[in-house]
Amino acid sequence: MKTKYKIKFDRVGDGIYTIESYYMDREGFACCYLLEDNGEAAIIETSTNYAVPYILGTLENLSIKREQVKYVILTHIHLDHAGGTGELMRHLPEAQLIVHPRGKKHMIEPEKLIESVKKVYGEEQYIKLYGDILPVPKASVITANDGDTFFLGNRELAFYDTPGHAKHHNIIHDKKTGSIFSGDNFGIGYPRMKWNNGRFIFPSTSPTQFEPDKALETYNKIISLNPSRILLTHFSILEDIAETFTQLSFWINKIKEITAKRYGEGYRNEELVRVLADDLWNLYNEKVMGIRGTALTAEEKEWLKLDVDLNAQGMAYSVDTPSSDPGK
C-alpha cells in the first residue's frame, strides 16, 4: 500500500503528535494520534486501511521502531476511527489493541460490521472508502472497562465508558498532560470552520446508537476531569473547552427539541430523516451567520454534507426504530 499524499504530522507537545489520515481524500477531516513515552509508543485511532502508510511513515520519520508500539487504541469502532486496525496491526508485531468491551467481537470478527456498511454504501463504495477490513487476532485484543488504566512508559492512560455517540465508546485521559482523546464525544470542529471571531463546532450524532441525554452526561463527565486540552479525531487540538461545552449543550437540547417536534408531527423513517436534515442545514447556516455574518458557502456545504446526513439519521434513531447495529 503506497502513500497517495505527503506524510503529515504535527507535534502537539509532551510526546503527542497528530497524524493526518486523509480520510475521504480530505485534509483536516480526520486524524490519528501518536503518543511516545520512555521508549514506548501508542497509536490512538487508525482511520481506514488507506491511513496505514501515513501512520507507519510518521513512525519512521520520528525514528520510532514498529516494535516500540505497545498499544493501538480505539475510542470506538466506527470505521472512520477503526477501519484500518487489522491492517495496521499486521505491521506492529508487539502491539496490543485496546478497545471498548462492546467493540471487541467486531474487531476479531468484523463480518457483521462489514455487512452493515455494505448495506449503507454498497460494495464498490465500501472498498473505496475503507479497503478490505481485516480481523485482529483474538490474542492481540484487550478491553478497557470504565476506570481501567494502562501505562505507556511513565504515562498513565485512564479509560472511561462514555455513551452518547455510541454504546461502544471510551474516552482516554492522559494523566501526565491532562489531555483527553475524545473520539466523537466532544464534538466535531474542523480547522476550516474556525474563524478569528469564533469556531463552528457541533455534536456527532451516530446513525444507530445516538442517545442525546447520555451525550450530555458524557460532556459533563469530560468537563469534570478538568482537561488541559481535548484532542478531537475531527479534528486536532481543542483548547476553548468551556465555550465548546456551551455550544455542544445548546446543540443537544436544540436537536432534542426539533426531533421531538418533527416526530410529533407524524414524520417517520426516511421522511423523518429528510426533514431533520433540512432542519439541521437551517440551524447550521444560522449558527455560522451568527459567528461570521455570512452564510455557508457551496464548498462548505459540500464539506458538511456527510455530517448532516449522518446526524439526521442519528436524530431519527433517537426516537424511531432503534437498532443495535454498531456500523457507521
Residue pairs with C-beta under 8 A, 6 or more apart in sequence:
1 49
1 50
1 52
1 53
1 87
2 53
3 53
3 54
3 57
4 22
4 25
4 50
5 20
5 22
5 27
5 54
7 20
7 53
7 54
7 57
7 58
7 61
8 19
8 20
8 27
8 54
9 17
9 18
9 19
9 20
9 34
9 54
9 58
9 61
9 62
10 17
10 18
10 236
11 17
12 18
12 179
12 229
12 231
12 237
13 177
14 176
14 177
14 179
15 35
15 36
15 37
15 155
16 33
16 34
16 35
16 36
16 174
16 177
16 179
16 231
17 33
17 34
17 35
17 36
17 58
17 62
18 31
18 32
18 33
18 231
18 236
18 237
19 31
19 32
19 33
19 34
19 51
19 54
19 55
19 58
20 27
20 28
20 31
20 54
21 29
21 30
21 31
21 32
21 45
21 47
21 48
21 50
21 51
21 54
22 29
22 50
22 51
22 54
23 29
23 30
23 47
23 48
23 50
23 51
23 80
24 30
24 129
24 306
26 303
28 190
28 191
28 192
28 235
28 236
29 190
29 234
29 235
30 45
30 47
30 80
30 81
30 233
30 234
30 235
31 45
31 47
31 233
31 234
31 235
31 236
32 43
32 44
32 45
32 46
32 47
32 51
32 54
32 55
32 233
33 43
33 44
33 45
33 181
33 231
34 41
34 42
34 43
34 44
34 55
34 58
34 59
34 62
34 64
35 41
35 42
35 43
35 44
35 152
35 155
35 174
36 62
36 64
36 153
37 152
37 153
37 154
37 155
37 176
38 153
38 154
38 155
39 68
39 153
40 68
40 69
40 70
40 152
40 153
41 59
41 64
41 68
41 69
41 70
41 152
42 69
42 70
42 71
42 72
42 73
42 152
42 157
43 55
43 69
43 71
43 72
43 73
43 88
43 92
43 95
44 73
44 74
44 75
44 172
44 181
45 73
45 74
45 75
45 81
45 82
45 181
45 183
45 233
46 52
46 55
46 72
46 74
46 81
46 82
46 83
46 84
46 85
46 88
47 80
47 81
47 83
47 84
48 79
48 80
48 83
48 84
48 129
48 130
48 131
49 83
49 84
49 87
49 130
49 131
49 132
49 133
49 134
50 84
50 130
50 131
51 84
52 84
52 87
52 88
52 91
55 84
55 88
56 66
56 88
56 91
59 65
59 66
59 69
66 91
66 92
66 93
67 92
67 93
67 94
68 94
69 92
69 94
69 95
70 94
70 95
70 96
70 152
71 95
71 96
71 97
71 98
71 150
71 152
72 85
72 88
72 89
72 92
72 95
72 96
72 97
72 98
73 97
73 98
73 99
73 157
73 172
73 181
74 81
74 82
74 85
74 97
74 98
74 99
74 100
74 103
74 107
75 81
75 169
75 170
75 171
75 172
75 181
75 182
75 183
75 184
75 185
75 233
76 82
76 100
76 103
76 165
76 166
76 168
76 169
76 170
76 183
76 184
77 99
77 100
77 103
77 106
77 107
77 113
77 166
77 168
77 326
78 166
78 184
78 206
78 326
78 327
78 328
79 113
79 117
79 129
79 130
79 133
79 327
79 328
80 233
80 328
81 183
81 184
81 233
82 99
82 103
82 107
83 129
83 130
83 131
83 133
84 130
84 131
85 97
85 107
85 136
86 107
86 110
86 133
86 134
86 135
86 136
87 131
87 134
89 95
89 97
89 136
89 137
89 140
90 134
95 140
96 140
96 141
96 142
97 107
97 136
97 140
97 141
97 142
98 142
98 143
98 144
98 150
98 159
99 107
99 141
99 142
99 143
99 144
99 168
100 143
100 144
100 161
100 168
100 169
100 170
101 143
101 144
101 145
101 168
102 167
102 168
102 326
103 168
103 326
104 141
104 143
106 112
106 113
106 326
107 135
107 136
107 141
108 135
108 136
108 137
108 138
108 141
109 135
110 133
110 134
110 135
112 325
112 326
112 327
113 133
113 326
113 327
114 126
114 133
116 325
116 326
116 327
117 126
117 130
117 327
117 328
118 126
120 327
121 129
144 150
144 159
144 170
145 159
145 161
146 159
146 160
146 161
147 158
147 159
147 160
148 158
148 159
149 156
149 157
149 158
149 159
150 156
150 157
150 159
151 157
154 176
155 174
155 175
155 176
156 174
156 175
156 176
157 172
157 173
157 174
157 175
158 172
158 173
158 175
159 170
159 171
159 172
159 173
160 170
160 171
160 173
160 221
161 169
161 170
162 169
162 170
162 171
162 185
162 218
162 221
162 222
163 169
163 209
163 211
163 214
163 215
163 217
163 218
164 185
164 210
164 211
164 212
164 214
164 215
164 216
164 217
164 218
164 219
165 183
165 184
165 185
165 203
165 204
165 205
165 206
165 209
165 210
165 215
165 218
166 184
166 206
166 208
166 209
166 210
166 326
167 209
167 326
168 209
168 326
169 183
169 184
169 185
169 218
170 183
171 180
171 181
171 182
171 183
171 185
171 186
171 218
171 222
172 180
172 181
173 179
173 180
173 225
173 227
174 180
174 181
177 228
177 229
178 226
178 227
178 228
178 229
179 227
179 228
179 229
179 230
179 231
180 186
180 222
180 225
180 227
180 229
180 230
180 231
181 231
181 233
182 222
182 230
182 231
182 232
182 233
182 238
183 233
184 204
184 206
184 233
184 234
185 215
185 218
185 219
185 222
186 219
186 222
186 230
186 232
186 238
186 244
186 248
187 201
187 202
187 203
187 204
187 232
187 238
187 244
187 247
187 248
188 201
188 202
188 203
188 204
188 232
188 234
188 235
188 307
189 199
189 200
189 201
189 232
189 234
189 235
189 238
189 244
190 200
190 234
190 235
190 303
191 235
191 236
192 300
192 303
193 199
193 200
193 201
193 288
193 300
194 200
195 291
195 292
197 291
197 292
198 291
198 292
199 240
199 243
199 244
199 291
200 284
200 287
200 288
200 291
201 238
201 244
201 247
201 248
202 247
202 248
202 251
202 284
202 287
202 307
202 311
203 215
203 248
203 251
203 252
203 255
203 311
204 234
204 307
204 310
204 311
204 314
205 212
205 215
205 255
205 310
205 311
205 314
205 315
205 318
206 310
206 314
206 317
206 328
207 310
207 313
207 314
207 317
207 328
208 313
208 314
208 317
208 323
208 324
208 325
208 326
208 327
208 328
209 314
209 317
209 324
209 326
210 314
210 315
210 317
210 318
211 318
212 252
212 255
212 256
212 318
215 252
216 249
216 252
219 245
219 248
219 249
219 252
222 230
223 241
223 245
227 241
229 237
229 238
229 239
229 241
230 237
230 238
230 239
230 241
230 244
231 237
231 238
232 238
238 244
254 283
255 280
255 311
255 315
256 318
258 276
258 279
258 283
258 315
259 276
259 315
259 316
259 318
259 319
260 319
262 272
262 275
262 276
262 279
263 272
263 319
263 320
267 275
267 276
268 320
269 316
269 320
269 321
272 316
272 319
272 320
273 312
273 313
273 316
274 312
276 312
276 315
276 316
277 308
277 309
277 312
280 308
280 311
280 312
280 315
281 301
281 308
284 296
284 304
284 308
285 295
285 296
288 294
288 295
288 296
288 300
289 295
296 304
310 328
317 323
